[in-house]
Amino acid sequence: MVCEAASSGQKVVILSVDKKSHRTPKRHRTYTSIMRVAPVVQCNVEKLADTLLRLVRKDIQREALRDAETAARAIIQVSVCQKKIIAQ
């Protein structure tokens, strides 16, 4: 759900919870990537109020990522390339 919310261009807060193991879940790598390109921050429960206030006050002008459109274009491009290869 984080990916969908972030791709909309809206401000997103990822709430960190206590870890049950020492391993870092794979989703955290995804979160890190998303935070580079979208208005997404991660915080724990203790800092939630401060984080929300900071986000509300911050003027972030971001457009939607349009990741579905990007993926669709890539699929079309691959399909066209495959047809060219088959035609040869």
N, CA, C and O atoms as a GROMACS GRO file, in nm:
protein
  352
    1MET      N    1   0.082  -0.119   0.000
    1MET     CA    2   0.000   0.000   0.000
    1MET      C    3   0.087   0.126   0.000
    1MET      O    4   0.043   0.231  -0.045
    2VAL      N    5   0.207   0.115   0.050
    2VAL     CA    6   0.298   0.230   0.051
    2VAL      C    7   0.328   0.272  -0.092
    2VAL      O    8   0.329   0.391  -0.124
    3CYS      N    9   0.353   0.176  -0.178
    3CYS     CA   10   0.385   0.206  -0.318
    3CYS      C   11   0.270   0.281  -0.386
    3CYS      O   12   0.293   0.380  -0.456
    4GLU      N   13   0.148   0.235  -0.366
    4GLU     CA   14   0.032   0.298  -0.428
    4GLU      C   15   0.014   0.440  -0.376
    4GLU      O   16  -0.011   0.532  -0.454
    5ALA      N   17   0.027   0.459  -0.246
    5ALA     CA   18   0.011   0.592  -0.188
    5ALA      C   19   0.121   0.685  -0.237
    5ALA      O   20   0.093   0.801  -0.270
    6ALA      N   21   0.243   0.638  -0.241
    6ALA     CA   22   0.355   0.722  -0.284
    6ALA      C   23   0.344   0.758  -0.432
    6ALA      O   24   0.378   0.870  -0.470
    7SER      N   25   0.297   0.667  -0.514
    7SER     CA   26   0.287   0.696  -0.657
    7SER      C   27   0.181   0.801  -0.687
    7SER      O   28   0.180   0.858  -0.796
    8SER      N   29   0.092   0.826  -0.593
    8SER     CA   30  -0.011   0.928  -0.613
    8SER      C   31   0.045   1.069  -0.600
    8SER      O   32  -0.020   1.166  -0.641
    9GLY      N   33   0.165   1.081  -0.543
    9GLY     CA   34   0.225   1.212  -0.524
    9GLY      C   35   0.189   1.276  -0.391
    9GLY      O   36   0.234   1.387  -0.361
   10GLN      N   37   0.108   1.209  -0.311
   10GLN     CA   38   0.067   1.262  -0.180
   10GLN      C   39   0.176   1.236  -0.077
   10GLN      O   40   0.261   1.148  -0.095
   11LYS      N   41   0.173   1.312   0.031
   11LYS     CA   42   0.266   1.291   0.141
   11LYS      C   43   0.230   1.160   0.211
   11LYS      O   44   0.113   1.132   0.236
   12VAL      N   45   0.332   1.081   0.243
   12VAL     CA   46   0.309   0.950   0.304
   12VAL      C   47   0.402   0.933   0.423
   12VAL      O   48   0.520   0.970   0.417
   13VAL      N   49   0.349   0.876   0.530
   13VAL     CA   50   0.430   0.842   0.647
   13VAL      C   51   0.427   0.691   0.664
   13VAL      O   52   0.320   0.629   0.668
   14ILE      N   53   0.546   0.632   0.672
   14ILE     CA   54   0.558   0.489   0.700
   14ILE      C   55   0.586   0.477   0.849
   14ILE      O   56   0.686   0.529   0.898
   15LEU      N   57   0.499   0.410   0.919
   15LEU     CA   58   0.514   0.394   1.063
   15LEU      C   59   0.596   0.269   1.093
   15LEU      O   60   0.555   0.157   1.062
   16SER      N   61   0.710   0.289   1.153
   16SER     CA   62   0.798   0.177   1.189
   16SER      C   63   0.745   0.110   1.315
   16SER      O   64   0.699   0.177   1.408
   17VAL      N   65   0.752  -0.020   1.318
   17VAL     CA   66   0.711  -0.096   1.436
   17VAL      C   67   0.830  -0.176   1.487
   17VAL      O   68   0.930  -0.193   1.417
   18ASP      N   69   0.819  -0.223   1.610
   18ASP     CA   70   0.928  -0.301   1.668
   18ASP      C   71   0.957  -0.424   1.584
   18ASP      O   72   0.866  -0.491   1.535
   19LYS      N   73   1.085  -0.452   1.569
   19LYS     CA   74   1.126  -0.569   1.492
   19LYS      C   75   1.117  -0.694   1.579
   19LYS      O   76   1.147  -0.691   1.698
   20LYS      N   77   1.074  -0.803   1.516
   20LYS     CA   78   1.069  -0.930   1.587
   20LYS      C   79   1.195  -1.012   1.562
   20LYS      O   80   1.224  -1.108   1.634
   21SER      N   81   1.270  -0.973   1.458
   21SER     CA   82   1.394  -1.044   1.428
   21SER      C   83   1.503  -0.941   1.398
   21SER      O   84   1.477  -0.822   1.387
   22HIS      N   85   1.623  -0.989   1.386
   22HIS     CA   86   1.736  -0.901   1.358
   22HIS      C   87   1.752  -0.874   1.208
   22HIS      O   88   1.824  -0.783   1.169
   23ARG      N   89   1.685  -0.953   1.126
   23ARG     CA   90   1.694  -0.934   0.982
   23ARG      C   91   1.613  -0.810   0.940
   23ARG      O   92   1.512  -0.778   1.002
   24THR      N   93   1.659  -0.744   0.837
   24THR     CA   94   1.585  -0.632   0.782
   24THR      C   95   1.493  -0.686   0.673
   24THR      O   96   1.540  -0.748   0.578
   25PRO      N   97   1.361  -0.664   0.686
   25PRO     CA   98   1.269  -0.715   0.585
   25PRO      C   99   1.299  -0.656   0.447
   25PRO      O  100   1.345  -0.542   0.436
   26LYS      N  101   1.272  -0.733   0.343
   26LYS     CA  102   1.297  -0.689   0.206
   26LYS      C  103   1.221  -0.561   0.173
   26LYS      O  104   1.268  -0.479   0.094
   27ARG      N  105   1.105  -0.542   0.233
   27ARG     CA  106   1.025  -0.424   0.202
   27ARG      C  107   1.096  -0.294   0.240
   27ARG      O  108   1.065  -0.189   0.184
   28HIS      N  109   1.190  -0.301   0.333
   28HIS     CA  110   1.261  -0.180   0.374
   28HIS      C  111   1.349  -0.126   0.262
   28HIS      O  112   1.369  -0.005   0.251
   29ARG      N  113   1.402  -0.215   0.178
   29ARG     CA  114   1.478  -0.168   0.061
   29ARG      C  115   1.386  -0.095  -0.034
   29ARG      O  116   1.424   0.006  -0.094
   30THR      N  117   1.264  -0.145  -0.048
   30THR     CA  118   1.165  -0.079  -0.133
   30THR      C  119   1.131   0.057  -0.076
   30THR      O  120   1.124   0.156  -0.150
   31TYR      N  121   1.109   0.064   0.054
   31TYR     CA  122   1.078   0.192   0.119
   31TYR      C  123   1.189   0.294   0.096
   31TYR      O  124   1.162   0.410   0.068
   32THR      N  125   1.314   0.250   0.109
   32THR     CA  126   1.427   0.339   0.089
   32THR      C  127   1.428   0.395  -0.053
   32THR      O  128   1.453   0.514  -0.074
   33SER      N  129   1.400   0.311  -0.150
   33SER     CA  130   1.395   0.356  -0.290
   33SER      C  131   1.281   0.456  -0.311
   33SER      O  132   1.299   0.556  -0.380
   34ILE      N  133   1.168   0.428  -0.253
   34ILE     CA  134   1.052   0.516  -0.268
   34ILE      C  135   1.080   0.652  -0.205
   34ILE      O  136   1.041   0.756  -0.260
   35MET      N  137   1.146   0.652  -0.090
   35MET     CA  138   1.173   0.778  -0.020
   35MET      C  139   1.266   0.869  -0.099
   35MET      O  140   1.268   0.990  -0.075
   36ARG      N  141   1.341   0.814  -0.192
   36ARG     CA  142   1.429   0.896  -0.276
   36ARG      C  143   1.352   0.977  -0.380
   36ARG      O  144   1.397   1.084  -0.421
   37VAL      N  145   1.238   0.926  -0.424
   37VAL     CA  146   1.168   0.989  -0.537
   37VAL      C  147   1.029   1.042  -0.504
   37VAL      O  148   0.966   1.105  -0.588
   38ALA      N  149   0.982   1.018  -0.384
   38ALA     CA  150   0.846   1.060  -0.348
   38ALA      C  151   0.847   1.124  -0.209
   38ALA      O  152   0.939   1.101  -0.131
   39PRO      N  153   0.745   1.204  -0.179
   39PRO     CA  154   0.738   1.268  -0.047
   39PRO      C  155   0.695   1.168   0.061
   39PRO      O  156   0.584   1.174   0.113
   40VAL      N  157   0.786   1.077   0.093
   40VAL     CA  158   0.760   0.971   0.190
   40VAL      C  159   0.864   0.979   0.301
   40VAL      O  160   0.984   0.992   0.273
   41VAL      N  161   0.820   0.970   0.425
   41VAL     CA  162   0.911   0.967   0.540
   41VAL      C  163   0.875   0.847   0.626
   41VAL      O  164   0.762   0.798   0.625
   42GLN      N  165   0.973   0.802   0.701
   42GLN     CA  166   0.952   0.689   0.791
   42GLN      C  167   0.984   0.734   0.932
   42GLN      O  168   1.084   0.802   0.955
   43CYS      N  169   0.900   0.696   1.028
   43CYS     CA  170   0.924   0.734   1.167
   43CYS      C  171   0.866   0.627   1.260
   43CYS      O  172   0.790   0.540   1.217
   44ASN      N  173   0.902   0.637   1.387
   44ASN     CA  174   0.846   0.545   1.486
   44ASN      C  175   0.730   0.614   1.558
   44ASN      O  176   0.703   0.732   1.534
   45VAL      N  177   0.664   0.542   1.644
   45VAL     CA  178   0.545   0.592   1.712
   45VAL      C  179   0.577   0.716   1.796
   45VAL      O  180   0.498   0.810   1.801
   46GLU      N  181   0.693   0.716   1.861
   46GLU     CA  182   0.730   0.828   1.948
   46GLU      C  183   0.744   0.959   1.870
   46GLU      O  184   0.717   1.066   1.926
   47LYS      N  185   0.785   0.953   1.745
   47LYS     CA  186   0.807   1.074   1.665
   47LYS      C  187   0.694   1.102   1.567
   47LYS      O  188   0.705   1.192   1.483
   48LEU      N  189   0.585   1.027   1.576
   48LEU     CA  190   0.477   1.040   1.480
   48LEU      C  191   0.415   1.180   1.479
   48LEU      O  192   0.396   1.238   1.371
   49ALA      N  193   0.384   1.236   1.595
   49ALA     CA  194   0.320   1.368   1.602
   49ALA      C  195   0.409   1.475   1.541
   49ALA      O  196   0.362   1.557   1.463
   50ASP      N  197   0.538   1.474   1.575
   50ASP     CA  198   0.632   1.572   1.519
   50ASP      C  199   0.646   1.556   1.368
   50ASP      O  200   0.652   1.655   1.295
   51THR      N  201   0.651   1.432   1.323
   51THR     CA  202   0.665   1.405   1.179
   51THR      C  203   0.543   1.454   1.103
   51THR      O  204   0.556   1.516   0.997
   52LEU      N  205   0.425   1.427   1.156
   52LEU     CA  206   0.302   1.473   1.090
   52LEU      C  207   0.295   1.625   1.083
   52LEU      O  208   0.258   1.681   0.979
   53LEU      N  209   0.330   1.692   1.192
   53LEU     CA  210   0.330   1.838   1.192
   53LEU      C  211   0.429   1.894   1.090
   53LEU      O  212   0.399   1.990   1.019
   54ARG      N  213   0.547   1.833   1.084
   54ARG     CA  214   0.649   1.878   0.989
   54ARG      C  215   0.600   1.860   0.845
   54ARG      O  216   0.621   1.948   0.761
   55LEU      N  217   0.536   1.748   0.817
   55LEU     CA  218   0.485   1.722   0.682
   55LEU      C  219   0.372   1.817   0.644
   55LEU      O  220   0.365   1.864   0.531
   56VAL      N  221   0.285   1.845   0.738
   56VAL     CA  222   0.173   1.934   0.711
   56VAL      C  223   0.224   2.075   0.679
   56VAL      O  224   0.171   2.142   0.591
   57ARG      N  225   0.325   2.118   0.751
   57ARG     CA  226   0.380   2.252   0.730
   57ARG      C  227   0.465   2.263   0.604
   57ARG      O  228   0.478   2.370   0.547
   58LYS      N  229   0.523   2.152   0.562
   58LYS     CA  230   0.614   2.152   0.448
   58LYS      C  231   0.536   2.160   0.318
   58LYS      O  232   0.443   2.084   0.295
   59ASP      N  233   0.576   2.252   0.233
   59ASP     CA  234   0.511   2.267   0.103
   59ASP      C  235   0.587   2.182   0.001
   59ASP      O  236   0.695   2.219  -0.044
   60ILE      N  237   0.530   2.071  -0.033
   60ILE     CA  238   0.593   1.978  -0.127
   60ILE      C  239   0.512   1.978  -0.256
   60ILE      O  240   0.393   1.945  -0.257
   61GLN      N  241   0.576   2.015  -0.362
   61GLN     CA  242   0.511   2.015  -0.493
   61GLN      C  243   0.567   1.899  -0.574
   61GLN      O  244   0.671   1.912  -0.639
   62ARG      N  245   0.500   1.789  -0.570
   62ARG     CA  246   0.544   1.672  -0.645
   62ARG      C  247   0.429   1.624  -0.731
   62ARG      O  248   0.313   1.630  -0.692
   63GLU      N  249   0.464   1.578  -0.847
   63GLU     CA  250   0.363   1.518  -0.934
   63GLU      C  251   0.356   1.370  -0.905
   63GLU      O  252   0.447   1.311  -0.846
   64ALA      N  253   0.249   1.311  -0.946
   64ALA     CA  254   0.235   1.166  -0.932
   64ALA      C  255   0.348   1.099  -1.010
   64ALA      O  256   0.392   1.150  -1.112
   65LEU      N  257   0.392   0.985  -0.963
   65LEU     CA  258   0.504   0.915  -1.027
   65LEU      C  259   0.467   0.856  -1.163
   65LEU      O  260   0.555   0.836  -1.248
   66ARG      N  261   0.341   0.829  -1.184
   66ARG     CA  262   0.294   0.769  -1.309
   66ARG      C  263   0.370   0.640  -1.340
   66ARG      O  264   0.408   0.614  -1.455
   67ASP      N  265   0.392   0.562  -1.237
   67ASP     CA  266   0.469   0.440  -1.255
   67ASP      C  267   0.396   0.336  -1.339
   67ASP      O  268   0.461   0.258  -1.409
   68ALA      N  269   0.265   0.334  -1.335
   68ALA     CA  270   0.191   0.240  -1.419
   68ALA      C  271   0.208   0.277  -1.566
   68ALA      O  272   0.223   0.190  -1.652
   69GLU      N  273   0.206   0.406  -1.594
   69GLU     CA  274   0.226   0.453  -1.732
   69GLU      C  275   0.367   0.418  -1.780
   69GLU      O  276   0.385   0.375  -1.894
   70THR      N  277   0.465   0.438  -1.695
   70THR     CA  278   0.603   0.405  -1.729
   70THR      C  279   0.618   0.256  -1.756
   70THR      O  280   0.684   0.215  -1.852
   71ALA      N  281   0.556   0.174  -1.673
   71ALA     CA  282   0.563   0.029  -1.691
   71ALA      C  283   0.494  -0.013  -1.821
   71ALA      O  284   0.545  -0.098  -1.893
   72ALA      N  285   0.380   0.047  -1.851
   72ALA     CA  286   0.308   0.014  -1.974
   72ALA      C  287   0.392   0.048  -2.097
   72ALA      O  288   0.398  -0.029  -2.192
   73ARG      N  289   0.456   0.164  -2.095
   73ARG     CA  290   0.542   0.203  -2.208
   73ARG      C  291   0.659   0.106  -2.225
   73ARG      O  292   0.695   0.072  -2.337
   74ALA      N  293   0.717   0.063  -2.115
   74ALA     CA  294   0.827  -0.032  -2.121
   74ALA      C  295   0.782  -0.165  -2.180
   74ALA      O  296   0.854  -0.226  -2.260
   75ILE      N  297   0.664  -0.210  -2.143
   75ILE     CA  298   0.610  -0.336  -2.197
   75ILE      C  299   0.587  -0.323  -2.347
   75ILE      O  300   0.619  -0.415  -2.422
   76ILE      N  301   0.533  -0.212  -2.389
   76ILE     CA  302   0.509  -0.189  -2.532
   76ILE      C  303   0.641  -0.188  -2.607
   76ILE      O  304   0.653  -0.247  -2.715
   77GLN      N  305   0.742  -0.122  -2.550
   77GLN     CA  306   0.873  -0.114  -2.615
   77GLN      C  307   0.936  -0.253  -2.629
   77GLN      O  308   0.992  -0.285  -2.733
   78VAL      N  309   0.926  -0.335  -2.525
   78VAL     CA  310   0.979  -0.471  -2.531
   78VAL      C  311   0.904  -0.551  -2.636
   78VAL      O  312   0.965  -0.627  -2.711
   79SER      N  313   0.773  -0.535  -2.642
   79SER     CA  314   0.693  -0.608  -2.740
   79SER      C  315   0.732  -0.570  -2.882
   79SER      O  316   0.743  -0.657  -2.968
   80VAL      N  317   0.754  -0.442  -2.906
   80VAL     CA  318   0.795  -0.395  -3.040
   80VAL      C  319   0.932  -0.453  -3.075
   80VAL      O  320   0.953  -0.497  -3.188
   81CYS      N  321   1.024  -0.453  -2.980
   81CYS     CA  322   1.158  -0.509  -3.004
   81CYS      C  323   1.152  -0.657  -3.036
   81CYS      O  324   1.223  -0.705  -3.124
   82GLN      N  325   1.067  -0.730  -2.964
   82GLN     CA  326   1.052  -0.873  -2.989
   82GLN      C  327   0.998  -0.898  -3.129
   82GLN      O  328   1.044  -0.989  -3.197
   83LYS      N  329   0.903  -0.819  -3.171
   83LYS     CA  330   0.846  -0.836  -3.306
   83LYS      C  331   0.953  -0.809  -3.411
   83LYS      O  332   0.957  -0.879  -3.512
   84LYS      N  333   1.038  -0.710  -3.390
   84LYS     CA  334   1.145  -0.680  -3.485
   84LYS      C  335   1.243  -0.795  -3.494
   84LYS      O  336   1.289  -0.831  -3.602
   85ILE      N  337   1.275  -0.854  -3.378
   85ILE     CA  338   1.369  -0.966  -3.376
   85ILE      C  339   1.310  -1.086  -3.447
   85ILE      O  340   1.380  -1.155  -3.521
   86ILE      N  341   1.183  -1.114  -3.424
   86ILE     CA  342   1.116  -1.227  -3.488
   86ILE      C  343   1.108  -1.205  -3.638
   86ILE      O  344   1.122  -1.300  -3.716
   87ALA      N  345   1.086  -1.081  -3.681
   87ALA     CA  346   1.073  -1.051  -3.823
   87ALA      C  347   1.205  -1.067  -3.898
   87ALA      O  348   1.204  -1.086  -4.019
   88GLN      N  349   1.317  -1.061  -3.828
   88GLN     CA  350   1.446  -1.073  -3.894
   88GLN      C  351   1.469  -1.215  -3.924
   88GLN      O  352   1.573  -1.251  -3.980
   0.00000   0.00000   0.00000
